[in-house]
Amino acid sequence: MGSLNDHYLLVAATFLASIVWNNAAKEVTQPWGPTMLTLEPPYVMNGHTVHWHCGIDIALNSGTPIFAARAGRVTHRTSGVLGVTGSSDQTDYYVHGTYSVLLGAIVARGQMLGWSGAIIPGGGSLTGPHLHFEVQPPGGILNRPMGLNPVPILSPTQSAGSANLEVDMTPEEHDALMAIKNSNAIRNALTIDQLQGRIDQAVGVLKDAIKALPAAPGGDYSEVLAAVSKVQAIVDKIDRGE
């Protein structure tokens, strides 16, 4: 669990670079830790109730590509929220964006997940487009204080004694990659070949639908509508990881 010292160290760092936003230095608009903003969840500290910002906010324009901070499996995917859980059972949450990876998918560190935006999950207040990145311990849920300090995950320490800028793989990342290699971490996740097969199937159905289009308005669209239903069924299977 993080400490107030972690928070105060972060306040001084107005800008932060991370693999999550392609290593560019971006402004930290709200750090992890206690805040005066009452819209954040309450947390009792030393007998006093404070409000706690459970993640870190990074100013990103809408449409900025978002990449995975760590390897893991997509365990949460709702409007504006993506959760990736690694072998340590910590979950990295990416909030306010639009995401292209499917529920159940295995992602590698640095893999593109989607794009930043200004989506408000379940309602609430948003001052502008940004990324809210949050790390929760095993059993934690989004926006539950205190969460974990996200800065070491976003910007890990460079290799000691190294003359280059390569970052050492953490034990969690190593375990996740080994699990992927051994297929132990894959549950209801489509392989690339399976996904390609589903896509090819949908394309075939759409081609049949185009051929079935009536020559004039007011014609029989029953075959077209049936094809659309088939495509939707295929998309639903993909989304369920089947």
C-alpha positions as a Markdown table, in Angstrom:
| # | Residue | x | y | z |
|---|---|---|---|---|
| 1 | Met | 0.0 | 0.0 | 0.0 |
| 2 | Gly | 1.3 | 3.5 | -0.8 |
| 3 | Ser | 2.0 | 6.2 | 1.6 |
| 4 | Leu | 1.5 | 10.0 | 1.8 |
| 5 | Asn | 5.2 | 10.3 | 1.1 |
| 6 | Asp | 4.6 | 8.7 | -2.2 |
| 7 | His | 1.9 | 11.2 | -2.9 |
| 8 | Tyr | 4.0 | 14.2 | -2.0 |
| 9 | Leu | 6.9 | 13.0 | -4.1 |
| 10 | Leu | 4.5 | 12.9 | -7.1 |
| 11 | Val | 3.2 | 16.4 | -6.5 |
| 12 | Ala | 6.6 | 17.8 | -7.5 |
| 13 | Ala | 6.6 | 15.8 | -10.7 |
| 14 | Thr | 4.3 | 17.9 | -12.9 |
| 15 | Phe | 5.1 | 15.8 | -16.0 |
| 16 | Leu | 5.5 | 12.1 | -16.4 |
| 17 | Ala | 6.7 | 9.9 | -19.3 |
| 18 | Ser | 5.3 | 6.4 | -19.7 |
| 19 | Ile | 5.1 | 3.6 | -22.2 |
| 20 | Val | 1.3 | 3.9 | -21.8 |
| 21 | Trp | 1.3 | 7.1 | -23.9 |
| 22 | Asn | 4.3 | 6.3 | -26.1 |
| 23 | Asn | 6.9 | 7.7 | -23.7 |
| 24 | Ala | 6.1 | 11.4 | -24.2 |
| 25 | Ala | 6.3 | 13.7 | -21.2 |
| 26 | Lys | 2.7 | 14.6 | -20.3 |
| 27 | Glu | 1.2 | 16.7 | -17.6 |
| 28 | Val | -0.1 | 15.2 | -14.4 |
| 29 | Thr | -3.4 | 17.0 | -13.8 |
| 30 | Gln | -4.3 | 15.2 | -10.6 |
| 31 | Pro | -1.9 | 12.9 | -8.6 |
| 32 | Trp | -2.7 | 9.8 | -6.7 |
| 33 | Gly | -3.5 | 10.5 | -3.0 |
| 34 | Pro | -5.6 | 12.8 | -0.8 |
| 35 | Thr | -7.4 | 15.6 | -2.4 |
| 36 | Met | -9.6 | 18.6 | -1.7 |
| 37 | Leu | -12.0 | 17.4 | -4.4 |
| 38 | Thr | -15.1 | 16.1 | -2.6 |
| 39 | Leu | -16.3 | 14.2 | -5.7 |
| 40 | Glu | -13.5 | 11.7 | -4.9 |
| 41 | Pro | -14.4 | 8.8 | -2.5 |
| 42 | Pro | -13.9 | 9.4 | 1.3 |
| 43 | Tyr | -11.2 | 7.6 | 3.2 |
| 44 | Val | -10.5 | 7.7 | 7.0 |
| 45 | Met | -6.9 | 8.4 | 7.7 |
| 46 | Asn | -5.6 | 8.9 | 11.3 |
| 47 | Gly | -9.1 | 9.3 | 12.5 |
| 48 | His | -9.9 | 12.0 | 10.0 |
| 49 | Thr | -12.0 | 11.6 | 6.8 |
| 50 | Val | -10.3 | 12.8 | 3.7 |
| 51 | His | -11.1 | 12.4 | 0.0 |
| 52 | Trp | -8.8 | 10.1 | -2.0 |
| 53 | His | -8.0 | 10.1 | -5.7 |
| 54 | Cys | -7.3 | 6.4 | -6.3 |
| 55 | Gly | -5.4 | 6.9 | -9.6 |
| 56 | Ile | -3.4 | 9.4 | -11.5 |
| 57 | Asp | -4.8 | 11.8 | -14.2 |
| 58 | Ile | -2.7 | 12.5 | -17.3 |
| 59 | Ala | -3.7 | 15.2 | -19.8 |
| 60 | Leu | -4.1 | 13.5 | -23.1 |
| 61 | Asn | -6.1 | 14.7 | -26.1 |
| 62 | Ser | -8.9 | 12.6 | -27.3 |
| 63 | Gly | -7.7 | 9.9 | -29.7 |
| 64 | Thr | -4.2 | 9.6 | -28.2 |
| 65 | Pro | -3.2 | 5.9 | -28.5 |
| 66 | Ile | -3.1 | 4.0 | -25.1 |
| 67 | Phe | -0.7 | 1.1 | -24.6 |
| 68 | Ala | -0.5 | -1.5 | -21.9 |
| 69 | Ala | 1.6 | -0.7 | -18.8 |
| 70 | Arg | 2.0 | -4.4 | -18.0 |
| 71 | Ala | 1.1 | -7.7 | -19.4 |
| 72 | Gly | -2.1 | -9.5 | -18.3 |
| 73 | Arg | -5.6 | -10.5 | -19.2 |
| 74 | Val | -8.5 | -8.2 | -19.8 |
| 75 | Thr | -10.9 | -8.8 | -16.9 |
| 76 | His | -13.0 | -5.7 | -17.0 |
| 77 | Arg | -14.4 | -4.0 | -20.1 |
| 78 | Thr | -17.3 | -1.5 | -19.8 |
| 79 | Ser | -18.0 | 1.9 | -21.2 |
| 80 | Gly | -14.9 | 4.0 | -20.7 |
| 81 | Val | -13.2 | 1.5 | -18.5 |
| 82 | Leu | -10.6 | -1.3 | -19.3 |
| 83 | Gly | -9.1 | -3.5 | -16.5 |
| 84 | Val | -6.0 | -5.7 | -17.1 |
| 85 | Thr | -5.1 | -8.1 | -14.4 |
| 86 | Gly | -1.6 | -9.6 | -14.2 |
| 87 | Ser | -0.3 | -12.8 | -12.5 |
| 88 | Ser | 0.1 | -10.8 | -9.3 |
| 89 | Asp | -3.7 | -10.3 | -9.3 |
| 90 | Gln | -3.1 | -6.5 | -9.3 |
| 91 | Thr | -5.4 | -4.8 | -11.8 |
| 92 | Asp | -4.5 | -1.8 | -13.9 |
| 93 | Tyr | -7.5 | 0.3 | -14.9 |
| 94 | Tyr | -7.5 | 2.6 | -17.9 |
| 95 | Val | -10.5 | 5.0 | -17.6 |
| 96 | His | -12.3 | 7.5 | -19.9 |
| 97 | Gly | -11.1 | 6.0 | -23.2 |
| 98 | Thr | -12.3 | 3.8 | -26.0 |
| 99 | Tyr | -10.8 | 0.4 | -26.1 |
| 100 | Ser | -10.2 | -2.1 | -29.0 |
| 101 | Val | -9.2 | -5.3 | -27.1 |
| 102 | Leu | -11.8 | -7.8 | -26.1 |
| 103 | Leu | -12.8 | -9.1 | -22.7 |
| 104 | Gly | -10.7 | -12.2 | -21.9 |
| 105 | Ala | -7.9 | -11.2 | -24.3 |
| 106 | Ile | -4.3 | -11.6 | -23.2 |
| 107 | Val | -2.3 | -8.5 | -23.8 |
| 108 | Ala | 1.5 | -7.9 | -23.8 |
| 109 | Arg | 3.3 | -4.9 | -22.2 |
| 110 | Gly | 3.3 | -2.1 | -24.8 |
| 111 | Gln | 0.4 | -3.5 | -26.8 |
| 112 | Met | -2.1 | -0.9 | -28.0 |
| 113 | Leu | -5.3 | -1.0 | -26.0 |
| 114 | Gly | -7.3 | 1.8 | -27.5 |
| 115 | Trp | -7.5 | 5.6 | -27.4 |
| 116 | Ser | -7.9 | 8.3 | -24.7 |
| 117 | Gly | -11.1 | 10.2 | -24.5 |
| 118 | Ala | -13.7 | 11.9 | -22.2 |
| 119 | Ile | -16.1 | 9.1 | -21.5 |
| 120 | Ile | -17.7 | 9.2 | -18.1 |
| 121 | Pro | -18.4 | 5.7 | -16.8 |
| 122 | Gly | -21.8 | 5.6 | -15.0 |
| 123 | Gly | -22.0 | 9.4 | -14.9 |
| 124 | Gly | -20.0 | 11.9 | -12.9 |
| 125 | Ser | -17.8 | 14.9 | -13.5 |
| 126 | Leu | -15.0 | 15.3 | -16.1 |
| 127 | Thr | -13.0 | 18.5 | -16.6 |
| 128 | Gly | -11.7 | 17.4 | -20.1 |
| 129 | Pro | -10.2 | 14.5 | -22.0 |
| 130 | His | -7.6 | 12.7 | -20.0 |
| 131 | Leu | -6.4 | 9.2 | -18.9 |
| 132 | His | -7.2 | 8.1 | -15.4 |
| 133 | Phe | -4.8 | 5.3 | -14.6 |
| 134 | Glu | -5.4 | 3.3 | -11.5 |
| 135 | Val | -3.8 | 0.3 | -9.9 |
| 136 | Gln | -5.8 | -1.9 | -7.4 |
| 137 | Pro | -4.4 | -4.7 | -5.2 |
| 138 | Pro | -5.8 | -8.2 | -5.4 |
| 139 | Gly | -9.5 | -8.0 | -4.5 |
| 140 | Gly | -9.7 | -4.3 | -5.0 |
| 141 | Ile | -12.2 | -2.6 | -7.3 |
| 142 | Leu | -12.1 | 0.6 | -9.3 |
| 143 | Asn | -12.2 | 3.8 | -7.2 |
| 144 | Arg | -11.7 | 2.1 | -3.9 |
| 145 | Pro | -9.3 | 4.0 | -1.6 |
| 146 | Met | -6.4 | 3.8 | -1.3 |
| 147 | Gly | -5.4 | 1.8 | -4.3 |
| 148 | Leu | -1.7 | 1.5 | -5.1 |
| 149 | Asn | 0.7 | 4.2 | -6.2 |
| 150 | Pro | 0.5 | 4.0 | -10.0 |
| 151 | Val | 3.8 | 5.9 | -10.7 |
| 152 | Pro | 6.1 | 2.9 | -10.4 |
| 153 | Ile | 3.9 | 1.0 | -12.8 |
| 154 | Leu | 3.7 | 3.8 | -15.3 |
| 155 | Ser | 7.4 | 4.7 | -15.2 |
| 156 | Pro | 9.5 | 1.9 | -13.8 |
| 157 | Thr | 13.1 | 2.4 | -12.7 |
| 158 | Gln | 15.6 | 1.9 | -15.4 |
| 159 | Ser | 18.1 | -1.0 | -15.2 |
| 160 | Ala | 20.9 | -0.3 | -12.7 |
| 161 | Gly | 24.3 | -0.2 | -14.3 |
| 162 | Ser | 22.9 | -0.2 | -17.8 |
| 163 | Ala | 24.2 | 2.1 | -20.5 |
| 164 | Asn | 20.9 | 2.0 | -22.4 |
| 165 | Leu | 17.3 | 2.9 | -21.7 |
| 166 | Glu | 15.9 | -0.6 | -21.6 |
| 167 | Val | 13.6 | -1.4 | -18.7 |
| 168 | Asp | 13.9 | -4.6 | -16.7 |
| 169 | Met | 10.9 | -6.9 | -16.9 |
| 170 | Thr | 9.1 | -7.1 | -13.5 |
| 171 | Pro | 8.5 | -10.5 | -11.9 |
| 172 | Glu | 4.7 | -10.0 | -12.6 |
| 173 | Glu | 5.4 | -9.4 | -16.3 |
| 174 | His | 7.6 | -12.4 | -16.5 |
| 175 | Asp | 5.0 | -14.6 | -14.8 |
| 176 | Ala | 2.3 | -13.3 | -17.1 |
| 177 | Leu | 4.3 | -14.0 | -20.2 |
| 178 | Met | 5.2 | -17.5 | -19.1 |
| 179 | Ala | 1.6 | -18.1 | -18.4 |
| 180 | Ile | 0.7 | -17.0 | -21.9 |
| 181 | Lys | 3.4 | -19.2 | -23.4 |
| 182 | Asn | 2.2 | -22.2 | -21.5 |
| 183 | Ser | -1.5 | -21.4 | -22.2 |
| 184 | Asn | -2.2 | -21.4 | -18.4 |
| 185 | Ala | -3.6 | -17.9 | -18.4 |
| 186 | Ile | -5.8 | -18.2 | -21.4 |
| 187 | Arg | -9.5 | -18.7 | -20.5 |
| 188 | Asn | -12.2 | -17.9 | -23.0 |
| 189 | Ala | -9.6 | -16.0 | -25.1 |
| 190 | Leu | -9.6 | -16.3 | -28.9 |
| 191 | Thr | -6.3 | -17.1 | -30.6 |
| 192 | Ile | -5.4 | -15.0 | -33.7 |
| 193 | Asp | -6.3 | -17.9 | -36.0 |
| 194 | Gln | -9.7 | -18.3 | -34.3 |
| 195 | Leu | -10.4 | -14.5 | -34.5 |
| 196 | Gln | -9.4 | -14.5 | -38.1 |
| 197 | Gly | -11.8 | -17.4 | -38.8 |
| 198 | Arg | -14.6 | -15.5 | -37.2 |
| 199 | Ile | -13.8 | -12.4 | -39.2 |
| 200 | Asp | -13.6 | -14.4 | -42.5 |
| 201 | Gln | -17.0 | -15.9 | -41.6 |
| 202 | Ala | -18.6 | -12.5 | -41.1 |
| 203 | Val | -17.1 | -11.2 | -44.3 |
| 204 | Gly | -18.5 | -14.1 | -46.2 |
| 205 | Val | -22.0 | -13.5 | -44.8 |
| 206 | Leu | -21.8 | -9.8 | -45.7 |
| 207 | Lys | -20.8 | -10.7 | -49.3 |
| 208 | Asp | -23.9 | -12.9 | -49.5 |
| 209 | Ala | -26.0 | -10.1 | -48.1 |
| 210 | Ile | -24.7 | -7.7 | -50.8 |
| 211 | Lys | -25.6 | -10.2 | -53.5 |
| 212 | Ala | -29.1 | -10.5 | -52.0 |
| 213 | Leu | -29.8 | -6.8 | -52.1 |
| 214 | Pro | -33.0 | -6.1 | -54.2 |
| 215 | Ala | -32.6 | -4.3 | -57.4 |
| 216 | Ala | -35.2 | -1.7 | -56.6 |
| 217 | Pro | -36.5 | 0.0 | -53.4 |
| 218 | Gly | -39.4 | -1.8 | -51.8 |
| 219 | Gly | -38.0 | -5.3 | -52.7 |
| 220 | Asp | -37.5 | -8.3 | -50.4 |
| 221 | Tyr | -34.9 | -7.5 | -47.8 |
| 222 | Ser | -35.5 | -10.7 | -45.7 |
| 223 | Glu | -32.2 | -12.3 | -46.8 |
| 224 | Val | -30.3 | -9.2 | -46.1 |
| 225 | Leu | -31.8 | -8.9 | -42.6 |
| 226 | Ala | -31.0 | -12.5 | -42.0 |
| 227 | Ala | -27.4 | -11.9 | -43.0 |
| 228 | Val | -27.2 | -8.9 | -40.6 |
| 229 | Ser | -28.4 | -11.1 | -37.8 |
| 230 | Lys | -25.8 | -13.7 | -38.6 |
| 231 | Val | -23.1 | -11.1 | -38.5 |
| 232 | Gln | -24.3 | -9.8 | -35.2 |
| 233 | Ala | -24.2 | -13.3 | -33.8 |
| 234 | Ile | -20.6 | -13.7 | -34.9 |
| 235 | Val | -19.7 | -10.4 | -33.3 |
| 236 | Asp | -21.3 | -11.4 | -30.1 |
| 237 | Lys | -19.3 | -14.6 | -30.0 |
| 238 | Ile | -16.1 | -12.6 | -30.6 |
| 239 | Asp | -17.0 | -10.3 | -27.7 |
| 240 | Arg | -17.5 | -13.3 | -25.4 |
| 241 | Gly | -14.2 | -14.8 | -26.5 |
| 242 | Glu | -15.9 | -17.9 | -28.1 |
